[in-house]
Amino acid sequence: MPSAAEEPTAEAWETIARVRQSYLDALPIAAALLIEDEQGQLSVGHTNRRFATLDASRPASAPMPIVESPEIVRRLIEFFARPGEELRFDWRDGDQVSGRHFQACISPLAQMPGGNARCLLTLVDRTVEVQNARSLRAELLHDSLTGLPNRTAFAEAVDEVMAAGDGTRHAVLLVDLSRFSRINESLGGVAGDEVIITVARRLISTLRAGDVLARVGGDEFGILLRLANGPDDAPAAARRIQSVLAAPFRLARFEVGIECAIGVAMVGDEQTSGEEMVRNAQFSLKRAKSTGRVEVHHPGEAACARYKLDLETELRRAIDQGDLRLAYQPIVDLAANRLTGFEALARWTHATRGVIDPGEFIPVAEEAGLIVPLGRWALDSALATLAKWDALAGATVPLTMNVNVSAIQLARDDVPGVIAAALATHGIDGSRLTIELTESAIVQDPERTTKALQALKALNVKVAMDDFGTGYSSLSYLRRLPIDSLKIDRSFVSGMLQDRDKVAIVRAVLSLADALGKTTTAEGVETIELSQTLAALGCSHGQGYFYAAPLAADAAREYWQARI
């Protein structure tokens, strides 16, 4: 070997080059040794076989070698501007569809004495990995049955138009198929799939260029509609959709009609995401299912839904911690002007919200499934109060207690069993308890209701039909079911003296109750004139602010003692 003072011979340089080349060829990835001269020009020192193969396999349309590609050159300049730091980046060679994908790395190499700056460029081919990820994402974002985008992809499409500042010219439509579950149950899943595919095809026929159709649920489709002519395009599109779906579907030997409910949400600046827009459309879809009309979302609905969710959480905590109270409203025998009992009414005073109306938290309790523990608590507390009054009087007080039972509680709970246990716990005879049911509780499940009422009669518990006249129950229920009393809704009693129609309705209810041998209670009695008129018409009991507002337990007992 030559001494340090001597220049290497040509043979020595060849040996060095072969060694460098062997090192590069030993690497399992494509690599190239690049050198920057004094003028800042880049040149290729060595490339291994894998790098040469990549260059050779590039399409003929590629205008230059890999190391001269604009992105690679830009990254090399960036690297040499701050030498010593490794630079990693993703690089695509070619177009988005057919190009190849690489993970590139530019690593610094030690500079030889008197030599130029050097680096090692390595390329790891990630094309298969990227294509697999792309295919997997496509599968994850598309419905396997129809090939349409799914809910996630649909929300992303809405996000894109919002991000582009084009949101106000779009609307989200949700289309829900009515009676689809009936088709699945009657004809099977294969027929149901056929309906979904046919619906998808029909919906596509209603769309225009720029609209997006997605399947966002089992029998629910979403449409991102471009409003070319303003907001009126949304109801016009809804009418087109209803029209094309109105034609019957041919399934084997059946012709099946499909109706749909459509909810609309206009994309606006107040929304923050595509998923929020879909939720907004679902609010309007829920209303459309009940009204039978195309419904458009109103901005306050989302805030209302969040408030209900907050209320549900706080109500659950209030029930667990015993923060609710019962108030007792007197029920008076109109003929004798004598107090006969009380109706127990749930009351909730929130620590920060103040008094929350039962008309607000009872529906939340029913929807959230909290009505069962709430109903059990109300029954137990009311009977405990009655037992306490007996104990204070040293005898059984001549008072009854009315407790409301929700239709949902009747459907989900063993109401007769719960009542029997509560009566036994507090030593109260069943004849002193009246359970108030709404007409909807009877209509929803007549068979279950009949069994429950018969079990209650076996306990000597009385049953009153609350809010009579405001529901849809058949009069045959009054004849067949063991109902003892009808409560005339306050909407008929209030203002009755100034409205002949209300007088006629109350008179008819009283006549019906008399013919069937049932007692009656008028709610909402607020004046002495109303009380006297109802007594003259034959109403047996009255309840309302004329007698007293709902009272705390101790105040209710004092009210009774003052009227003895």
VENJO-V882157 format. One line per field, one symbol per residue. ss: DSSP state (2 for helix, 1 for strand, 0 for the rest). burial: 1 if it has 24 or more other C-alpha atoms within 12 Angstrom, else 0. A space follows every 10 residues. Layout:
ss=???
burial=???
This chain:
ss=0000000002 2222222222 2222220001 1111110000 0111111022 2222222000 0000022202 2222222222 2000001111 1110000001 1111111110 0000001111 1111102222 2222222222 0100000010 2222222222 2220002221 1111111002 2222222022 2222222222 2222220000 0111100001 1111110000 0222222222 2222220011 1001110001 1111110000 0002222222 2222222222 2000110002 2222222222 2222222222 2001111111 1110000111 1111111111 0001110222 2222222200 2222222222 2222222222 2220000001 1111002222 2200222222 2222220002 2211111122 2222022222 2222222200 0111111100 0000222222 0000111102 2220022202 2222222222 2222220011 1110000222 2222222000 1110000000 1022222222 2200
burial=0000000000 0000000000 0001000011 1111110000 0111111101 1001100000 0000111000 0110111011 0000001010 1110000001 1111111100 0000001111 1111101000 0000000000 1110110111 1111111110 1100001111 1111111101 0010000000 1101111111 0111011000 1111111111 1111111000 1011111111 1101100010 0000011111 1111111100 1011111111 1111111110 0001111110 1100000000 1101110110 0001111111 1111000111 1111111100 0000000000 1101110111 1111111111 1111111010 0000001111 1111111111 1111110111 0110011111 1111111111 1110010111 0110111011 1111111110 0010001100 1111111111 0111010000 0010011011 0110000111 1111110001 1111101111 1111111111 1110011011 0000
